[in-house]
Amino acid sequence: MSQQQRSRGLADQVVVVIGASSGMGFETARRVRAEGGQVVMVGRNEERLERAAAQLKPLSSAAFDATDTDRVRAFFRDLPHPVDHVLSTAGAPSYAPLAEMDVDRTGRHFGERLAMTLSIAKYGRDKVRPGGTLLFIGGTGGRRPGVGLTAIAALTAALPALTANLALELAPVRVNLIAAGFVDTPLSATLLGSHLDERREELRATLPIRRVVGPGDVAELALHLMRNEALTGATYDIDGGQQLL
């Protein structure tokens, strides 16, 4: 991609968004479309995906669980055209104190998350144009030890290392990771339930930015990482300064 191509943003580029039905994925897809780019939307829930696709008019959409390696392989194999970028927001955090932990379930969750990242990298690489991006969403929640954070802390540590190594293996395709703190999404609402408003108020009062991070903030960072060809192998935090507290 030339400097001239970068200067016009994502116009005429194709972005695959895995986890496009809502939240950060949907907002990123929406902004790509607003810049004149095309999107391929992937989501686990077919009904939600259809509603999202009706708003954005993507090139195509596909409903499947991204933890299913065979489905990921078939999806990329059957794409009829190369793409410029792939963004994956798929995956949810897992919190449980050791005393209450279902070890088998937690192990499956951890393994599935790593395998999903690897399968997107392995089977997506041949569809991404040189200089394009594989971009993953992780988190910052497990960087400080705490009760109930054992599994998420291990995953939080693993993803940056995985990203750095993939950037070397997949070059000249670029690989980056966004490590998000609390983001006000439907997933956050599901996880927090009746405590959502309390958490929002706490963050507004304590974060250095004095507001809650939203899907648009993450989407803007994602688009920047897609545009800037000098960025690969790194982890980019977006948490409103939460880690400073």
Buried (B, 14 or more C-beta within 10 A) or exposed (E): BEEEBBEEBBEEBBBBBBBBBBBBBBBBBBBBBEBEBBBBBBBBEEEBBBBBBEEBEBBBBBBBBBBBBEBBBBBBEEBEEEBBBBBBBBBEBBBBEEEEBEEEEBEEBBEBBBBBBBBBBBBBBEBBBEBBBBBBBBBBBBBEEEEBBBBBBEBBEBBBEBBBEBBEEBEEBBBBBBBBBBBBBEBBEEBBEEEBEEBBEEBEEEBEEEEBBBBBBBBBBBBEBBBEBEBBBBBBBBBBBBEEE
